Amino acid sequence: MDTIVLDCKGLKCPEPLTLLRNAIRKAEDGQIVELLSDDPVSLRDVPAFCKFMKHDLLRMPDDQHPNSFLVKKKA
């Protein structure tokens, strides 16, 4: 099962979250979606989305992976 990569750099809220939500819907259970977003609102939206929908947020952006979120789809 391949990781789905969404390059949303340059897009502003709500586009990165909308694209993430659509990708998660199409993904298989357990599949990982990597969202690349430089929109500062994503730092709030992605964790809230994962918590609300009960998906696993595996990574937030950091020095090694700037603008990269990893989300694992839960059943």
Secondary structure as the mmCIF struct_conf table of DSSP 4:
data_model
#
loop_
_struct_conf.conf_type_id
_struct_conf.id
_struct_conf.beg_label_comp_id
_struct_conf.beg_label_asym_id
_struct_conf.beg_label_seq_id
_struct_conf.end_label_comp_id
_struct_conf.end_label_asym_id
_struct_conf.end_label_seq_id
HELX_LH_PP_P HELX_LH_PP_P1 ASP A 2 THR A 3
STRN STRN1 ILE A 4 ASP A 7
TURN_TY1_P TURN_TY1_P1 LYS A 9 GLY A 10
TURN_TY1_P TURN_TY1_P2 CYS A 13 PRO A 14
HELX_RH_AL_P HELX_RH_AL_P1 GLU A 15 LYS A 26
BEND BEND1 ALA A 27 ALA A 27
HELX_LH_PP_P HELX_LH_PP_P2 GLU A 28 GLU A 28
TURN_TY1_P TURN_TY1_P3 ASP A 29 GLY A 30
STRN STRN2 ILE A 32 LEU A 36
TURN_TY1_P TURN_TY1_P4 PRO A 40 VAL A 41
HELX_RH_AL_P HELX_RH_AL_P2 SER A 42 MET A 53
TURN_TY1_P TURN_TY1_P5 LYS A 54 LYS A 54
STRN STRN3 ASP A 56 ARG A 59
BEND BEND2 ASP A 63 HIS A 65
TURN_TY1_P TURN_TY1_P6 PRO A 66 ASN A 67
STRN STRN4 SER A 68 LYS A 72
#
